[in-house]
Amino acid sequence: MRNDWSGQTFPHPPGRRPIVGDALGAEMRAPLQSTMRRAKGLGPIFELQVFDQKFVFVTGAELAAELADESRFAKGLSPALVALREFAGQGLFTAYNDETNWALAHDLLRPAFTKAAMQRYHPVMLAAAQELFDTWDGREGPVDVSADMTKLTMETISRTAFSTDFGSFSRAEPHPFIPAMIAALKAGQRKGSLNAMPGAGLMAKRIDKKNAHHQAYVDSLLDGIIAERRNASEPDDSDLLGIMLHTPHPETGERLDDLNIRHQILTFLVAGHETTSGALSFALYYLSRDPAVLARAQAEVDQVLGPDRDAEPTFEQVAKFRYLRRVLDEGLRLWPTAPAFTRSPRETTVLSTGHTMRPEDWAIVILPLMHRDPAVWGADADEFDPDRFLPENSRGRQPHSYKPFGTGERSCIGRQFALHEAILVLARLLHRYDIAGDPAYELEIAERLTLMPTGFELSMTPRTPSVVPAVDVPQAEPSEVCPVSSIDQPGFQATSHGCPSGSAK
């Protein structure tokens, strides 16, 4: 997928070489972080050229807000997402805007994220969290936070999406589906990274051959689950799979075919567990580094849940953890686990920078840099401060300056699910344990499909909550809980939690 912008030029880092362009300055294991370092001093829009492929990046919040205008721009698919289509097909995340399966799946899956559906998922989330805590209680030494959060979110999404337990907390080795899924996903990512290199086609064929058995196993297992559920004597609409199998489109009567249902399940499995586990891990990292923030968070959960460390929050109580929500928001500001989105114009247009952009052109918004634009977030934009999201500090903030769940009609359909799960887990964890990290640890971030702390461990010490009676905190209005900058996004509407719920990726 070429991106030549009609030969237009942009600022670029020094050191560009003939033929290879800017490729020598890239880090294969951390392309996003190396791009962030190279972006310094280049302004709100710049380019990197890798062989004959041009990548145009946007880092300024004002220009990103321009690209968020749904009347002028739509989601674009970068080479990485095009490569991912071989794994997830026309799933919500990888479908082109004009593919009919995207619109059909988007409409059919809306009921999966209503208040009634979220109430059904709540006890499943609680049960998975308890299984994780049971393993911690029987274990000595620190825990690998990212690894355990990933197990937790995988179990949660698999149980709520298609009622399957992968046994992450009971098996000595992971269920074979999980390494097969990861291997197939990595194969797609490697192919995406080869896009601009000479000989990419030959290398892609070798990757396909090497990983064909992983893809075949993943496809076969999911196809078997779908077939079993479709042939069941009694329809079960309690999970995402049931909704996709048995719910016709309310206007046209259309239904998703089994192949696309498999693609949607893969999309939810991959995107649904990686993003939330990363969000939890970053939040726990920042909590463990700031005793004052940790104390405020634990005081809040003690006030809501009371003195019993085994108390589980009710569905309604999750919305009352307002400070925890700000902690989560601030972690996602600094390190949004889905760290970029791509935009293309609906028709040829001229940007405020003077560049002409055609429908075949695309620009990648780098969220960790856009979220740190000092023009919006201040001179201390690199610092962790949950109170940035207090109503008085959010009010008047530039629209579209906070986008951890994407933008517009293709923003994350599972946003409310992810927020509910993450806040529930954080509340239970902080109420039940005192956490402590290694003071010598320096944050290191692994780049997979998403961002994730690596090598990050915490000691979990059983905790006696403060003796504070549980109180009935009045539910907040939307502007009191959610960042003002996310409420103004097209396609969002308030939910029972007082926070916006997005549409599909």
Legacy VTK file of the C-alpha trace (Angstrom):
# vtk DataFile Version 3.0
C-alpha trace
ASCII
DATASET POLYDATA
POINTS 505 float
0.000 0.000 0.000
1.941 3.002 -1.291
1.673 6.425 0.266
3.429 8.980 -1.933
1.443 12.145 -1.171
2.027 13.263 -4.799
5.712 13.796 -4.126
5.142 16.373 -1.386
7.907 16.849 1.172
7.735 16.982 4.949
10.260 17.494 7.731
12.275 14.335 8.368
15.081 13.266 10.695
18.667 13.882 9.640
20.748 11.081 8.167
18.541 9.957 5.279
20.465 7.640 2.930
20.019 6.833 -0.747
17.856 3.770 -1.467
17.195 2.825 2.198
15.956 6.287 3.183
15.426 6.529 6.956
15.461 2.770 7.560
18.837 2.722 9.344
17.510 4.788 12.246
14.578 2.479 12.971
14.541 -0.145 15.724
12.857 -3.356 14.580
11.858 -4.355 18.122
10.567 -0.912 19.076
9.528 0.933 15.912
7.040 3.207 17.668
9.408 4.287 20.431
12.248 4.887 17.988
9.892 6.961 15.830
8.891 8.973 18.910
12.543 9.753 19.624
13.196 10.735 16.025
10.151 13.034 15.987
11.731 15.584 18.340
11.955 19.009 16.787
10.179 18.029 13.563
6.872 19.765 14.293
3.293 18.467 14.178
3.738 16.473 10.947
6.803 14.698 9.553
7.800 11.773 7.372
9.987 8.706 7.422
10.923 7.014 4.178
11.784 3.312 4.268
13.042 2.244 0.866
10.249 3.427 -1.479
7.516 3.624 1.168
6.648 6.970 2.744
5.179 7.098 6.250
3.605 10.405 7.281
3.123 10.915 11.013
1.084 13.466 12.955
2.016 14.384 16.543
0.334 17.750 17.135
-3.049 17.806 18.856
-4.479 20.591 16.664
-3.643 18.785 13.431
-4.864 15.461 14.890
-8.182 17.172 15.701
-8.409 18.235 12.061
-7.921 14.618 10.965
-10.624 13.539 13.436
-13.239 15.495 11.478
-15.514 12.697 10.249
-16.970 14.879 7.497
-13.525 15.114 5.845
-11.615 12.017 6.977
-12.149 8.324 7.660
-10.134 5.425 8.988
-7.208 4.395 6.799
-5.475 1.030 6.878
-1.716 1.193 7.325
0.436 -1.619 5.863
0.479 -3.311 9.281
-3.323 -3.511 9.366
-3.475 -4.679 5.767
-1.140 -7.533 6.725
-3.263 -8.279 9.797
-6.271 -8.864 7.537
-4.815 -12.258 6.646
-5.309 -13.216 10.294
-8.506 -11.348 11.224
-10.082 -10.871 7.791
-12.949 -8.384 7.698
-13.094 -8.037 11.460
-14.204 -4.732 12.938
-10.617 -3.561 13.366
-9.243 -4.593 9.958
-12.203 -4.092 7.610
-12.151 -1.394 4.986
-14.725 1.347 5.455
-16.769 0.294 2.423
-16.931 -3.423 3.225
-20.519 -4.440 3.936
-19.512 -6.906 6.657
-18.134 -4.067 8.774
-21.426 -2.165 8.790
-23.412 -5.358 9.388
-21.220 -6.526 12.286
-21.167 -3.013 13.744
-24.973 -2.881 13.839
-25.434 -6.460 15.079
-22.926 -6.119 17.912
-24.402 -2.979 19.445
-26.619 -5.067 21.801
-23.480 -6.792 23.121
-22.450 -3.581 24.900
-25.720 -2.322 26.338
-26.205 -1.931 30.072
-28.070 -5.250 30.250
-25.220 -7.057 28.481
-22.599 -5.457 30.719
-24.541 -6.594 33.771
-24.295 -10.179 32.465
-20.540 -9.845 31.977
-19.915 -8.392 35.431
-19.966 -11.680 37.420
-17.771 -13.318 34.752
-15.193 -10.556 35.243
-15.367 -10.971 39.024
-14.874 -14.741 38.804
-11.832 -14.426 36.555
-10.272 -11.853 38.873
-10.832 -14.113 41.873
-9.079 -16.984 40.099
-6.064 -14.748 39.537
-6.020 -13.674 43.187
-6.228 -17.295 44.297
-3.060 -18.059 42.336
-1.295 -15.068 43.893
-2.322 -16.150 47.398
-0.683 -19.521 46.825
2.505 -18.140 45.318
5.664 -16.768 46.893
7.664 -13.885 45.499
6.732 -11.091 43.102
4.340 -11.514 40.198
4.964 -10.714 36.547
2.300 -8.059 36.155
1.939 -7.953 32.382
1.901 -11.737 32.034
-0.764 -12.180 34.708
-2.891 -9.289 33.484
-2.775 -10.836 30.004
-3.962 -14.193 31.361
-6.765 -12.433 33.203
-8.017 -10.394 30.269
-7.751 -13.368 27.901
-9.930 -15.455 30.212
-12.418 -12.623 30.596
-12.819 -11.962 26.885
-12.931 -15.662 25.920
-15.613 -16.390 28.515
-17.735 -13.379 27.636
-17.190 -13.609 23.868
-17.856 -17.308 23.315
-18.205 -18.968 26.730
-14.858 -20.781 26.517
-12.487 -21.246 29.451
-8.842 -21.559 28.374
-7.773 -22.590 31.884
-5.097 -19.926 32.215
-5.064 -20.205 36.022
-5.382 -23.980 36.304
-3.075 -25.330 33.591
0.677 -25.705 33.974
1.051 -24.875 30.271
-1.163 -22.492 28.303
-3.979 -23.875 26.203
-2.484 -24.611 22.755
-4.855 -22.111 21.167
-3.073 -19.204 22.871
0.505 -19.763 21.562
-0.947 -20.642 18.149
-2.939 -17.394 18.090
0.100 -15.367 19.186
2.323 -17.036 16.576
-0.189 -16.382 13.786
-0.559 -12.777 14.916
3.200 -12.219 15.026
3.517 -13.682 11.545
1.077 -11.082 10.265
2.965 -8.311 12.053
6.283 -9.411 10.561
4.757 -9.380 7.099
3.483 -5.867 7.700
6.957 -4.681 8.708
8.411 -6.117 5.473
6.063 -4.133 3.268
8.621 -1.594 2.028
11.635 -3.879 1.831
13.058 -5.373 -1.371
12.086 -9.019 -1.674
9.118 -8.579 0.671
6.921 -10.919 -1.360
9.356 -13.830 -1.118
9.918 -13.303 2.604
6.160 -13.117 3.179
5.692 -16.490 1.476
8.310 -18.026 3.770
6.564 -16.602 6.830
3.222 -17.970 5.606
4.681 -21.446 5.086
6.349 -21.488 8.498
3.203 -20.419 10.345
0.483 -22.094 8.290
-0.115 -24.774 10.943
-0.689 -22.118 13.640
-3.270 -20.316 11.519
-4.940 -23.610 10.606
-5.247 -24.641 14.260
-6.748 -21.301 15.288
-9.232 -21.355 12.416
-10.189 -24.986 13.046
-10.811 -24.549 16.769
-12.974 -21.455 16.312
-14.865 -22.950 13.373
-15.644 -25.976 15.556
-16.982 -23.803 18.370
-19.118 -21.822 15.922
-20.509 -24.982 14.297
-21.332 -26.543 17.661
-23.191 -23.467 18.810
-25.024 -23.075 15.495
-26.235 -26.673 15.658
-27.315 -26.524 19.313
-30.940 -27.356 19.958
-31.484 -24.241 22.075
-30.058 -20.860 20.987
-27.834 -19.143 23.562
-27.618 -15.366 23.223
-25.747 -14.726 26.462
-22.395 -13.951 24.810
-21.013 -12.226 21.731
-21.023 -15.415 19.701
-24.689 -16.047 20.455
-25.606 -12.525 19.384
-23.713 -12.898 16.108
-25.258 -16.311 15.401
-28.881 -15.624 16.227
-29.516 -11.892 15.811
-30.655 -10.650 12.391
-30.144 -7.060 11.353
-33.173 -5.147 12.676
-33.875 -3.524 9.306
-32.563 -5.840 6.592
-32.729 -9.226 8.335
-29.153 -9.976 7.234
-26.887 -12.157 9.339
-23.136 -12.653 9.513
-21.784 -15.770 7.838
-19.631 -18.189 9.836
-16.357 -16.991 8.287
-16.978 -13.419 9.324
-18.093 -14.533 12.777
-14.701 -16.226 13.137
-13.017 -12.988 12.077
-14.994 -11.003 14.649
-14.132 -13.453 17.441
-10.438 -13.220 16.539
-10.697 -9.432 16.564
-12.230 -9.374 20.036
-9.754 -11.911 21.377
-6.709 -10.051 20.120
-7.776 -6.448 20.582
-9.922 -7.107 23.655
-7.312 -8.755 25.831
-4.089 -7.015 24.749
-5.329 -3.449 25.153
-6.922 -3.981 28.566
-4.016 -5.965 30.009
-1.661 -3.189 28.914
-3.891 -0.500 30.424
-3.983 -2.374 33.738
-0.228 -2.916 33.716
0.603 0.739 33.054
-1.855 1.868 35.746
-0.248 -0.493 38.270
3.213 0.710 37.270
2.348 4.345 37.974
0.473 3.469 41.165
3.492 1.560 42.457
5.807 4.518 41.731
3.779 7.184 43.513
2.872 6.500 47.180
0.528 9.491 47.342
-1.470 8.363 44.309
-1.594 4.797 45.649
-2.825 5.997 49.041
-5.611 8.053 47.457
-6.674 5.120 45.297
-6.769 2.715 48.245
-8.668 5.210 50.365
-11.307 5.422 47.647
-11.739 1.660 47.296
-11.884 1.259 51.086
-14.609 3.876 51.279
-16.711 2.168 48.622
-16.052 -1.495 49.505
-15.637 -1.290 53.280
-13.288 -3.201 55.615
-13.668 -6.708 54.123
-10.745 -7.377 51.766
-12.793 -10.061 50.022
-15.634 -7.685 49.173
-16.541 -7.612 45.484
-17.895 -4.457 43.869
-21.426 -4.574 42.564
-22.096 -3.528 38.993
-23.312 -0.128 40.187
-20.294 0.434 42.441
-17.788 0.258 39.578
-18.888 3.715 38.416
-18.104 5.130 41.880
-14.343 4.641 41.635
-13.777 8.106 40.212
-10.164 8.507 41.252
-9.300 5.046 39.888
-10.856 6.113 36.598
-8.590 9.163 36.515
-5.565 6.953 37.236
-6.541 4.718 34.329
-7.162 7.686 32.028
-3.795 9.215 32.850
-1.956 5.949 32.259
-3.675 5.691 28.875
-2.759 9.283 28.111
0.955 8.621 28.566
0.941 5.120 27.075
-2.228 4.411 25.082
-2.037 0.691 24.539
-3.403 1.047 20.995
-0.819 3.725 20.239
-1.832 5.047 16.822
-4.605 5.346 14.290
-4.511 6.082 10.576
-6.650 8.584 8.688
-7.379 9.167 4.997
-9.482 11.908 3.418
-12.881 11.104 1.952
-11.961 13.322 -1.016
-8.939 15.400 -1.958
-8.439 18.090 0.652
-5.831 20.595 1.813
-4.611 20.383 5.404
-4.007 23.424 7.566
-0.288 22.749 7.019
-0.757 23.411 3.279
-0.293 19.786 2.244
-2.734 18.294 -0.268
-4.090 14.909 0.816
-5.846 12.521 -1.583
-8.081 9.537 -0.668
-5.207 7.142 -1.393
-2.925 8.981 1.061
-2.844 8.258 4.772
-1.316 9.739 7.902
-0.617 7.986 11.188
-1.467 9.851 14.403
1.063 8.874 17.105
-1.015 9.025 20.272
1.744 9.013 22.936
3.096 12.205 21.326
-0.271 13.806 20.585
-1.273 13.084 24.221
1.845 14.949 25.379
1.427 18.044 23.244
2.367 20.830 25.686
-0.037 23.212 23.955
-2.859 21.080 25.382
-1.380 19.274 28.376
1.089 21.881 29.674
4.824 22.002 30.267
4.629 18.946 32.554
2.906 16.785 29.919
5.411 13.951 30.461
4.506 13.668 34.145
1.858 11.328 35.571
-0.942 13.306 37.215
-4.442 11.784 37.446
-5.909 15.141 38.449
-5.508 16.334 34.860
-8.878 14.622 34.416
-10.687 16.449 37.202
-13.736 18.204 35.734
-12.286 21.650 36.364
-9.060 20.703 34.576
-10.741 18.932 31.647
-13.323 21.594 30.981
-12.385 23.656 27.946
-9.640 21.297 26.806
-9.201 21.152 23.052
-11.607 18.640 21.508
-10.132 15.385 20.184
-6.956 15.765 22.227
-7.443 12.457 24.080
-8.017 9.407 21.901
-6.931 6.137 23.569
-9.873 4.312 21.986
-9.526 5.732 18.492
-11.801 8.237 16.831
-15.123 8.602 15.107
-17.317 5.823 13.776
-14.418 3.362 13.827
-13.532 3.964 17.478
-13.561 1.019 19.859
-16.888 -0.774 20.248
-15.558 -2.446 23.402
-14.558 0.764 25.163
-17.116 0.471 27.950
-16.336 -3.226 28.416
-12.616 -2.474 28.779
-13.142 0.393 31.216
-15.530 -1.601 33.398
-13.193 -4.586 33.528
-10.071 -2.521 34.235
-11.635 -0.447 37.020
-13.231 -3.523 38.600
-9.875 -5.348 38.642
-7.941 -2.357 39.978
-10.491 -1.792 42.750
-10.408 -5.408 43.911
-6.637 -5.637 43.649
-5.882 -2.443 45.598
-8.483 -3.295 48.225
-7.002 -6.760 48.732
-3.226 -6.156 48.417
-0.503 -3.707 49.213
1.681 -3.461 46.119
5.402 -2.716 45.926
7.750 -2.677 42.956
11.497 -2.822 42.615
12.745 0.790 42.987
15.540 0.024 40.513
13.128 -1.008 37.760
13.015 1.359 34.791
9.978 1.181 32.564
10.645 -0.898 29.476
7.901 -1.248 26.908
7.373 -4.168 24.572
5.723 -3.424 21.243
3.368 -6.137 20.056
0.083 -5.312 18.419
-0.216 -3.044 21.474
2.132 -1.519 24.058
2.928 -3.421 27.250
5.388 -2.981 30.152
7.935 -5.786 30.178
9.988 -7.120 33.069
7.657 -5.324 35.484
7.090 -7.194 38.741
5.162 -6.360 41.901
5.077 -7.888 45.349
1.501 -8.496 46.497
1.127 -8.415 50.272
-2.255 -9.281 51.852
-3.799 -6.043 53.047
-6.180 -5.057 55.806
-8.387 -2.293 54.391
-8.920 0.840 56.419
-11.999 0.695 58.615
-14.103 3.055 56.552
-17.814 2.317 56.183
-18.991 1.745 52.664
-20.951 4.718 51.384
-23.477 5.222 48.659
-21.669 7.726 46.467
-24.102 9.422 44.066
-23.461 8.470 40.467
-21.625 11.153 38.556
-22.925 12.950 35.530
-20.959 12.272 32.323
-18.906 15.450 32.553
-17.888 14.571 36.109
-16.418 11.178 35.270
-15.262 11.228 31.676
-12.684 13.450 30.012
-14.509 16.296 28.315
-12.362 15.726 25.240
-13.794 12.236 24.752
-17.440 13.217 25.183
-17.358 15.442 22.109
-16.447 12.609 19.759
-19.066 11.857 17.084
-20.869 8.582 17.616
-20.594 8.531 21.403
-23.454 8.620 23.831
-23.654 8.436 27.602
-24.037 5.018 29.222
-25.137 3.856 32.639
-21.624 4.521 33.906
-21.768 8.147 32.914
-19.048 7.555 30.301
-19.239 7.510 26.529
-19.610 4.262 24.676
-17.955 4.040 21.269
-18.793 2.461 17.995
-16.713 -0.104 16.169
-13.086 -0.152 15.217
LINES 1 506
505 0 1 2 3 4 5 6 7 8 9 10 11 12 13 14 15 16 17 18 19 20 21 22 23 24 25 26 27 28 29 30 31 32 33 34 35 36 37 38 39 40 41 42 43 44 45 46 47 48 49 50 51 52 53 54 55 56 57 58 59 60 61 62 63 64 65 66 67 68 69 70 71 72 73 74 75 76 77 78 79 80 81 82 83 84 85 86 87 88 89 90 91 92 93 94 95 96 97 98 99 100 101 102 103 104 105 106 107 108 109 110 111 112 113 114 115 116 117 118 119 120 121 122 123 124 125 126 127 128 129 130 131 132 133 134 135 136 137 138 139 140 141 142 143 144 145 146 147 148 149 150 151 152 153 154 155 156 157 158 159 160 161 162 163 164 165 166 167 168 169 170 171 172 173 174 175 176 177 178 179 180 181 182 183 184 185 186 187 188 189 190 191 192 193 194 195 196 197 198 199 200 201 202 203 204 205 206 207 208 209 210 211 212 213 214 215 216 217 218 219 220 221 222 223 224 225 226 227 228 229 230 231 232 233 234 235 236 237 238 239 240 241 242 243 244 245 246 247 248 249 250 251 252 253 254 255 256 257 258 259 260 261 262 263 264 265 266 267 268 269 270 271 272 273 274 275 276 277 278 279 280 281 282 283 284 285 286 287 288 289 290 291 292 293 294 295 296 297 298 299 300 301 302 303 304 305 306 307 308 309 310 311 312 313 314 315 316 317 318 319 320 321 322 323 324 325 326 327 328 329 330 331 332 333 334 335 336 337 338 339 340 341 342 343 344 345 346 347 348 349 350 351 352 353 354 355 356 357 358 359 360 361 362 363 364 365 366 367 368 369 370 371 372 373 374 375 376 377 378 379 380 381 382 383 384 385 386 387 388 389 390 391 392 393 394 395 396 397 398 399 400 401 402 403 404 405 406 407 408 409 410 411 412 413 414 415 416 417 418 419 420 421 422 423 424 425 426 427 428 429 430 431 432 433 434 435 436 437 438 439 440 441 442 443 444 445 446 447 448 449 450 451 452 453 454 455 456 457 458 459 460 461 462 463 464 465 466 467 468 469 470 471 472 473 474 475 476 477 478 479 480 481 482 483 484 485 486 487 488 489 490 491 492 493 494 495 496 497 498 499 500 501 502 503 504
